[in-house]
Amino acid sequence: MARIGAPPSPALRKLLDAEHDDSPVIEVSVTRTRHLIDGAEHDPAGFLTSADAWAARHLPDYASPVTAALARALSLPSPGRTTEAGKARR
């Protein structure tokens, strides 16, 4: 949380699609990024499940490729997500 008079905390920014000017941007503080990395190292499957749920809420059009990329990076199978029709989506 930013405080009045305090310098801004460093943040990491990731543009999802550099080819489009209106592409969503993810911004995460360096402190939060370190916490997320620690969690991924201690419980990679749990991290992937949480990341998949986050992506489904915040990046619905990109959730599957983001989760698949994280799964590959963590050498884990990509978790399935249930659609409204009740079918697992990968």
N, C-alpha and C positions, 0 to 999 in steps of 0.2 A: 504494500500500500504506500502510495506516495505521500509525503508529508510536506507541508508548506515550508519553504526555506531549505529543504533538504535536497542535495543533488540527486538527480534521477539515478536509479540503480541500473547497472548494465543489463541489457536484454539481448537475447538471440532472436532474430527475425528470420522466418522462412517463408518465401513466396512459393506457393504451390505450383503455379504454372507461369514461368517467366515469359512465355510467349503472349500472354494476355495481360493488359494493363489493369484490368479489374479483377484479377485473380485474388482469392482469399490469402491473407497473410496470417501466419501463426507467430505470436510474440510471447516468449517465455523468459522470465528473469533467469539470470545465470545461477542464482541460488536455487531456484526451483528446478532448473535443468540438472544441477548436481544431485539434488534429491531424487529426481526421476531416474537418473543413471544408476545411483546406488540401489534403488528399488529394483531396477531391471537386472542388476548383477545378482541380487539376493534371491529374487523370485521372478525369473524371466517369463514363465508362463502366466503368472498373475499380472505382470506388467503388460503383456500382450493382450490379455483379456480386458484390462482396464483401458488400454489404448484403443482397442477395437470399439468398445462402448463409447468412448469419447469421440472418436472419429464418426461413428454413426450419428451422434447427436449434432456435432458441429460441422462436419464435412460430409454430408450424406452422399453427395455425388462422387466423392473421392475415397470414401471409407474403405472399400474393398482393396483398391490398389495400395493405399497407405498401410493397411493392416498386413497385406501380403508382403510388402517391402520390409516391414518390421520383422515379420516371421522369418523371412529369408536371412535378415541380418542377425537374428538370434538363433538361427538353425532350429526353428520350431515349425510344426505344422500350423498353417493359418487356421484360426478358429472359425467355425461356421457361425453364421448369424441367421436367426429365424426371421423370415419375412412375414407379412400379414397373411399370406396364403398358407403359412405353416411349413414351408419348405426351407431347408437349410440353404443359405446362400454363401458362396465362397468367392 
